[in-house]
């Protein structure tokens, strides 16, 4: 947290703006923006611990990490304030909850844990679905041979990506990565144990995050990040650390899924399919050929997207007589719904009310 500073009286009348760096419970850590004019000799910047005005809660206004906000009644003695307004967002992510981000930094490890192509492909599709720029970073390059690194380079180039190979242990590639993050709000994502916390400690030393280890039994990392938080980078820009997870949800529609594969998008720019609802799985005169490596990944993700769409359609139809049942290995089947209301026992209170109404009718007679 920055040191307490004196604010000139001329600036107290101007709107006090800031960016939300962290959200915990009902408190918001806000980095203040400078309100100085060009003629001012110095700019005054600080950090306040803020609450949210009750009227924002009443209108359902959510305050997210990355939001630009207006602060009222700052208490410079206690470094506190209150968020009075949330300025319009340029972008918004709900999972993880981050506002005004511009790109996603997807971090995977080449080893420990072993890089799995299918899992990486799933994260890339999720990142592409946000509409942000995707920056792919492969950590622990010091643990693989130059030949293995070259193989992954060629493989990912065919996927449509130019990965940055880094090693937090040897500081390899960190300068190139810093240039990609300069003056932007970047969302950091990836599996647990790939070195995200160690990377943040290198890029933003003041963060001082706790670092976890990869478990030997499962080859997975332990979760060290519990909430979303923005860290200031020395060269400018903000980096949003997000909790690690193993399998991101694919919440895109079946029709949109193909557009999250750069190599397939390239084919669609050259030609178009005969049918407007083509799902690119052996339909006649389909523009997407199945000769690219991740085509099998696409077909697997497509089945998930179709199953998800069917579930949403079932939920949206209250008169449906079928219900979903999840079986082993992610398989889904539908069974007839039981009319539980037909066999539900009436409550004692309802029975008592019915008796009272019956007695009243008898008395009226």
C-alpha positions as CSV (number, residue, x, y, z in Angstrom):
1,X,0.0,0.0,0.0
2,X,1.4,3.4,-0.9
3,X,2.3,6.0,1.7
4,X,-0.1,8.7,3.0
5,X,0.2,11.9,0.9
6,X,-1.1,15.4,1.3
7,X,-3.7,16.4,-1.3
8,X,-3.8,20.1,-2.4
9,X,-7.2,21.9,-1.7
10,X,-7.5,22.6,-5.4
11,X,-7.8,18.8,-6.1
12,X,-10.3,18.1,-3.4
13,X,-13.1,19.6,-5.5
14,X,-12.3,17.5,-8.6
15,X,-13.8,14.0,-9.0
16,X,-11.6,11.4,-7.3
17,X,-11.1,8.5,-9.7
18,X,-9.4,5.2,-9.1
19,X,-9.0,1.6,-10.3
20,X,-10.1,-1.3,-8.2
21,X,-7.1,-3.6,-7.5
22,X,-8.7,-6.2,-5.2
23,X,-12.1,-7.2,-3.8
24,X,-12.3,-9.0,-0.5
25,X,-15.7,-9.4,1.3
26,X,-17.2,-5.9,1.3
27,X,-14.0,-4.0,0.9
28,X,-12.3,-2.7,-2.2
29,X,-8.6,-1.7,-2.6
30,X,-8.6,1.2,-5.0
31,X,-5.5,2.8,-6.6
32,X,-6.2,6.5,-7.1
33,X,-5.5,8.2,-10.4
34,X,-3.7,11.5,-10.7
35,X,-5.9,14.6,-11.0
36,X,-3.0,16.9,-11.7
37,X,-3.0,19.4,-14.5
38,X,0.0,19.8,-16.9
39,X,1.0,22.9,-15.0
40,X,1.3,21.1,-11.7
41,X,4.7,20.3,-10.4
42,X,3.9,17.0,-8.8
43,X,1.1,14.4,-9.0
44,X,-0.5,12.9,-5.9
45,X,-1.3,9.2,-6.1
46,X,-2.3,7.0,-3.2
47,X,-4.3,3.8,-2.4
48,X,-7.6,3.7,-0.4
49,X,-9.5,0.9,1.2
50,X,-13.1,1.6,0.2
51,X,-16.6,0.4,0.9
52,X,-19.5,0.6,-1.6
53,X,-22.4,3.0,-1.2
54,X,-25.6,1.4,-0.3
55,X,-27.4,2.9,-3.3
56,X,-25.1,0.9,-5.6
57,X,-26.1,-2.2,-3.8
58,X,-29.8,-1.3,-4.2
59,X,-29.6,-0.9,-7.9
60,X,-27.6,-4.1,-8.3
61,X,-24.3,-2.4,-9.4
62,X,-21.5,-4.9,-9.0
63,X,-18.0,-3.6,-8.3
64,X,-15.3,-5.7,-10.0
65,X,-11.5,-5.9,-10.1
66,X,-10.4,-3.5,-12.9
67,X,-13.4,-1.2,-12.6
68,X,-12.7,2.6,-12.8
69,X,-14.7,4.2,-9.9
70,X,-15.5,7.5,-8.4
71,X,-14.6,8.0,-4.7
72,X,-16.5,10.2,-2.3
73,X,-15.5,11.5,1.1
74,X,-12.0,10.2,1.3
75,X,-10.5,10.0,4.7
76,X,-6.8,10.8,4.2
77,X,-5.9,10.1,7.8
78,X,-7.2,6.5,7.7
79,X,-6.6,5.9,4.0
80,X,-10.3,5.1,3.5
81,X,-13.1,6.1,1.2
82,X,-16.4,5.1,-0.4
83,X,-17.2,4.1,-4.0
84,X,-20.0,6.3,-5.2
85,X,-20.1,5.4,-8.9
86,X,-18.7,2.7,-11.3
87,X,-17.7,4.2,-14.7
88,X,-18.8,2.4,-17.9
89,X,-16.7,-0.7,-18.7
90,X,-14.9,-1.3,-21.9
91,X,-14.9,-5.1,-21.4
92,X,-16.2,-7.5,-18.8
93,X,-15.4,-11.1,-17.8
94,X,-17.6,-12.9,-15.3
95,X,-15.4,-15.9,-14.8
96,X,-13.0,-14.7,-13.5
97,X,-14.7,-11.4,-12.6
98,X,-12.4,-8.7,-14.2
99,X,-13.4,-5.5,-15.9
100,X,-11.6,-3.5,-18.6
101,X,-9.1,-6.2,-19.5
102,X,-7.5,-6.2,-22.9
103,X,-5.7,-9.5,-23.3
104,X,-5.3,-12.9,-21.7
105,X,-1.9,-14.3,-20.8
106,X,-2.3,-18.1,-20.8
107,X,0.6,-19.7,-18.9
108,X,1.4,-23.4,-19.3
109,X,4.5,-25.4,-18.3
110,X,6.5,-27.5,-20.7
111,X,7.3,-29.9,-17.8
112,X,6.3,-30.5,-14.2
113,X,3.4,-30.8,-14.9
114,X,3.7,-32.3,-18.4
115,X,2.2,-30.2,-21.2
116,X,-0.9,-31.9,-22.5
117,X,-2.1,-30.8,-25.9
118,X,-5.8,-31.5,-25.4
119,X,-5.8,-29.6,-22.1
120,X,-3.9,-26.7,-23.6
121,X,-6.3,-26.7,-26.6
122,X,-9.3,-26.4,-24.2
123,X,-7.8,-23.4,-22.4
124,X,-7.0,-21.7,-25.7
125,X,-10.6,-22.1,-26.9
126,X,-11.9,-20.7,-23.6
127,X,-9.4,-17.7,-24.0
128,X,-10.5,-17.1,-27.6
129,X,-14.1,-17.1,-26.6
130,X,-13.6,-13.9,-24.6
131,X,-12.7,-11.9,-27.7
132,X,-9.5,-10.7,-26.1
133,X,-6.0,-11.0,-27.5
134,X,-4.4,-14.2,-26.5
135,X,-0.8,-14.4,-25.5
136,X,0.5,-17.9,-24.9
137,X,3.4,-18.3,-22.6
138,X,5.2,-21.6,-21.9
139,X,7.2,-21.7,-18.7
140,X,9.9,-24.0,-17.4
141,X,11.8,-24.1,-20.8
142,X,14.9,-25.0,-18.8
143,X,13.5,-28.4,-18.1
144,X,13.2,-29.5,-21.8
145,X,15.7,-30.0,-24.5
146,X,16.1,-27.5,-27.4
147,X,14.7,-30.1,-29.8
148,X,11.5,-30.5,-27.7
149,X,11.1,-26.8,-27.5
150,X,11.5,-26.5,-31.3
151,X,8.8,-29.2,-31.8
152,X,6.3,-27.4,-29.6
153,X,7.2,-24.1,-31.5
154,X,6.3,-25.7,-34.9
155,X,3.3,-27.4,-33.5
156,X,1.8,-24.3,-32.0
157,X,2.6,-22.2,-35.0
158,X,0.4,-24.6,-37.0
159,X,-2.3,-24.0,-34.4
160,X,-2.1,-20.2,-35.1
161,X,0.0,-19.1,-32.1
162,X,3.4,-17.6,-31.5
163,X,4.3,-18.8,-28.0
164,X,6.8,-17.1,-25.7
165,X,9.1,-19.6,-24.1
166,X,10.2,-18.5,-20.7
167,X,11.9,-19.8,-17.5
168,X,11.2,-18.0,-14.3
169,X,14.1,-20.0,-12.8
170,X,16.7,-18.6,-15.3
171,X,14.9,-15.4,-16.2
172,X,14.7,-16.5,-19.8
173,X,12.2,-14.6,-22.0
174,X,10.9,-12.4,-19.2
175,X,12.0,-9.2,-21.1
176,X,10.0,-10.2,-24.2
177,X,7.0,-11.0,-22.0
178,X,7.1,-7.7,-20.2
179,X,6.9,-5.9,-23.5
180,X,3.7,-7.7,-24.3
181,X,2.2,-6.7,-21.0
182,X,3.2,-3.0,-21.1
183,X,0.4,-0.5,-20.5
184,X,-2.3,-3.1,-20.7
185,X,-4.7,-4.8,-18.2
186,X,-3.9,-8.5,-18.7
187,X,-5.7,-11.5,-17.2
188,X,-3.4,-14.3,-16.2
189,X,-4.8,-17.8,-16.5
190,X,-3.6,-21.4,-16.5
191,X,-3.4,-24.6,-14.5
192,X,-2.2,-24.7,-10.9
193,X,1.4,-25.4,-10.5
194,X,2.7,-24.0,-13.9
195,X,4.5,-21.1,-12.1
196,X,2.0,-18.3,-12.3
197,X,2.7,-17.0,-8.8
198,X,6.5,-17.3,-9.4
199,X,6.0,-15.4,-12.7
200,X,4.1,-12.6,-10.9
201,X,6.8,-12.3,-8.3
202,X,9.3,-11.7,-11.1
203,X,7.2,-9.3,-13.1
204,X,5.9,-7.4,-10.0
205,X,8.3,-8.0,-7.1
206,X,6.1,-6.1,-4.6
207,X,3.4,-8.8,-5.0
208,X,5.4,-11.3,-2.9
209,X,2.9,-14.1,-3.6
210,X,3.0,-17.5,-1.9
211,X,4.4,-20.2,-4.2
212,X,3.0,-23.7,-4.3
213,X,4.6,-27.0,-5.4
214,X,3.5,-29.7,-7.8
215,X,2.3,-32.8,-6.0
216,X,4.2,-35.9,-6.9
217,X,1.2,-38.2,-6.8
218,X,-1.0,-36.5,-9.3
219,X,1.5,-34.2,-11.0
220,X,-0.8,-31.2,-10.3
221,X,-0.1,-27.9,-8.6
222,X,-1.7,-26.8,-5.4
223,X,-3.9,-23.8,-5.5
224,X,-2.1,-20.7,-4.1
225,X,-4.4,-18.0,-5.5
226,X,-7.8,-17.6,-3.7
227,X,-9.2,-14.5,-5.3
228,X,-8.7,-12.2,-8.3
229,X,-6.3,-9.3,-7.7
230,X,-4.5,-6.7,-9.9
231,X,-0.8,-6.2,-9.6
232,X,1.0,-3.1,-10.9
233,X,3.8,-3.7,-13.3
234,X,7.0,-1.5,-13.0
235,X,6.9,-0.6,-16.7
236,X,3.2,0.2,-16.6
237,X,0.1,-2.0,-16.9
238,X,-1.8,-4.2,-14.6
239,X,-1.7,-8.0,-14.3
240,X,-4.8,-9.8,-12.9
241,X,-4.0,-13.0,-11.1
242,X,-6.8,-15.6,-11.1
243,X,-7.3,-18.8,-9.2
244,X,-6.0,-21.9,-11.0
245,X,-8.4,-24.5,-12.2
246,X,-8.1,-27.8,-14.1
247,X,-10.9,-27.7,-16.7
248,X,-12.4,-24.4,-17.9
249,X,-16.1,-24.5,-18.9
250,X,-16.8,-24.2,-22.6
251,X,-19.9,-22.0,-22.6
252,X,-20.0,-21.1,-26.3
253,X,-22.7,-22.2,-28.7
254,X,-22.1,-25.1,-31.2
255,X,-22.2,-22.6,-34.1
256,X,-19.6,-20.3,-32.6
257,X,-17.1,-23.0,-31.5
258,X,-15.3,-23.2,-34.8
259,X,-14.4,-19.5,-34.7
260,X,-12.3,-20.1,-31.6
261,X,-9.8,-22.1,-33.6
262,X,-7.4,-19.8,-35.5
263,X,-6.5,-22.5,-38.0
264,X,-10.2,-23.1,-38.8
265,X,-10.9,-19.4,-39.0
266,X,-8.2,-19.2,-41.7
267,X,-10.0,-21.8,-43.8
268,X,-13.4,-19.9,-43.4
269,X,-11.8,-16.7,-44.7
270,X,-10.9,-18.5,-48.0
271,X,-14.3,-20.2,-48.6
272,X,-17.7,-20.6,-47.1
273,X,-19.9,-23.6,-46.3
274,X,-22.9,-24.6,-48.4
275,X,-25.2,-24.6,-45.4
276,X,-25.6,-21.7,-43.0
277,X,-26.0,-24.0,-40.0
278,X,-23.0,-26.2,-40.9
279,X,-21.2,-27.6,-37.8
280,X,-18.2,-28.7,-39.9
281,X,-18.4,-32.4,-39.3
282,X,-18.6,-34.1,-42.7
283,X,-21.5,-31.9,-44.0
284,X,-21.6,-31.6,-47.8
285,X,-19.4,-28.8,-49.3
286,X,-18.1,-27.8,-45.9
287,X,-15.3,-25.2,-46.1
288,X,-13.4,-26.6,-43.1
289,X,-11.3,-29.5,-44.0
290,X,-10.4,-32.1,-41.3
291,X,-6.7,-32.2,-42.1
292,X,-5.6,-30.1,-39.1
293,X,-4.2,-31.5,-35.9
294,X,-6.9,-30.1,-33.6
295,X,-9.9,-31.2,-35.6
296,X,-10.4,-34.1,-33.2
297,X,-10.3,-31.6,-30.3
298,X,-12.9,-29.6,-32.1
299,X,-15.2,-32.6,-32.5
300,X,-14.9,-33.4,-28.8
301,X,-15.6,-29.9,-27.7
302,X,-18.5,-29.7,-30.2
303,X,-20.2,-32.7,-28.5
304,X,-19.9,-30.8,-25.2
305,X,-21.3,-27.7,-26.7
306,X,-24.3,-29.5,-28.2
307,X,-25.0,-31.3,-24.9
308,X,-24.9,-28.0,-23.0
309,X,-27.3,-26.4,-25.5
310,X,-29.7,-29.3,-25.1
311,X,-29.6,-28.8,-21.3
312,X,-30.3,-25.1,-21.7
313,X,-33.2,-25.9,-24.0
314,X,-34.6,-28.4,-21.5
315,X,-34.4,-25.9,-18.7
316,X,-36.1,-23.2,-20.8
317,X,-39.0,-25.5,-21.5
318,X,-41.1,-25.9,-18.3
319,X,-43.5,-28.3,-20.0
320,X,-40.7,-30.8,-20.9
321,X,-41.4,-34.3,-19.7
322,X,-37.7,-35.2,-19.7
323,X,-34.9,-34.6,-17.1
324,X,-31.2,-34.8,-17.5
325,X,-29.2,-37.5,-15.7
326,X,-25.3,-37.5,-15.7
327,X,-23.8,-40.9,-15.9
328,X,-20.2,-42.0,-15.6
329,X,-17.4,-40.5,-17.7
330,X,-19.4,-37.4,-18.5
331,X,-22.1,-39.2,-20.4
332,X,-25.6,-37.7,-20.4
333,X,-29.0,-39.3,-20.8
334,X,-32.6,-38.1,-20.4
335,X,-35.3,-39.8,-18.3
336,X,-39.0,-39.1,-17.9
337,X,-39.8,-36.6,-15.1
338,X,-41.9,-37.9,-12.2
339,X,-44.9,-35.8,-11.2
340,X,-43.9,-35.4,-7.6
341,X,-46.7,-33.0,-6.8
342,X,-49.2,-35.8,-7.4
343,X,-47.8,-37.8,-4.5
344,X,-46.8,-34.9,-2.2
345,X,-48.3,-35.0,1.3
346,X,-50.4,-32.0,2.2
347,X,-49.0,-30.0,5.1
348,X,-50.8,-29.9,8.5
349,X,-51.2,-26.1,8.1
350,X,-53.1,-26.6,4.8
351,X,-55.2,-29.3,6.3
352,X,-56.1,-27.1,9.3
353,X,-57.1,-24.2,7.0
354,X,-59.3,-26.6,5.0
355,X,-61.0,-27.8,8.2
356,X,-61.6,-24.2,9.4
357,X,-63.2,-23.3,6.0
358,X,-65.4,-26.4,6.2
359,X,-66.6,-25.5,9.7
360,X,-67.3,-22.0,8.6
361,X,-69.4,-23.2,5.7
362,X,-71.4,-25.5,8.0
363,X,-72.1,-22.7,10.4
364,X,-73.3,-20.5,7.6
365,X,-75.8,-23.2,6.7
